Structure formats: C-alpha cells, structure tokens
Amino acid sequence: MSEDNNNLPLSELQLKAIEWIKRKSLNKGCEVCGQNHWIVPTEVVAPINMKDGFLQIGGGNSYAHFLSICGNCGNTKFFNAVISGIIEPTKKGGEQDGK
C-alpha cells in the first residue's frame, strides 16, 4: 500500500481507507500485473447508476465508494465507503446519521 502520496500529507479519508485495507488483509499484489503499489485517492466517488440500459443522472440511489488503484497498471478496486466505515451513512436529504 502506497502511503507516500507523492510526499503530500494523507487525508483523513485516505488514512481510514489504508487502515481498513490493512485490517482486511487486502494489501496484496495486483492480480493484473503483480505489483504492490496501491494508491488511495483523496475523494469518495459514486458511480453513475444504470437502469434498463440507460444512465440515471440525478435520480435513483447513489453508493459512495473509495478506490484503491494500482500505481503500475491502473487496475482499480471499488470499496463501499459506508459498509467499510470510512464515511457515515446519510439520511434522506443529506443529513448524516448519528449527528
């Protein structure tokens, strides 16, 4: 797991994600190229949903993920950010649970 982030300080999200990956023993070599240089971006992403072959933009559910990207070949893994505990779930309307 790359923790150097080009000598920039890691964000709280990156630190949580790296710790979660280590706890789950997912810090292994890439199954595509075999390298073990993973990058965790600073952003949480939400892939665009599709329904019946069409993109759903502005509608439907959204699922937050954090990424782990192979720094050698670009193989990208998506992990659910709520299930992993990296971020807290939000209620309808954008409010966070437990706040």
Protein Blocks (a to p, Z undefined) as FASTA:
>chain_A
ZZklnopacdfklmmmmmmmmmnopaccdfklopacdcddfbdcdddddeehiacehiaj
dddddddddfknopacdddfklnomaccddehhiaehZZ
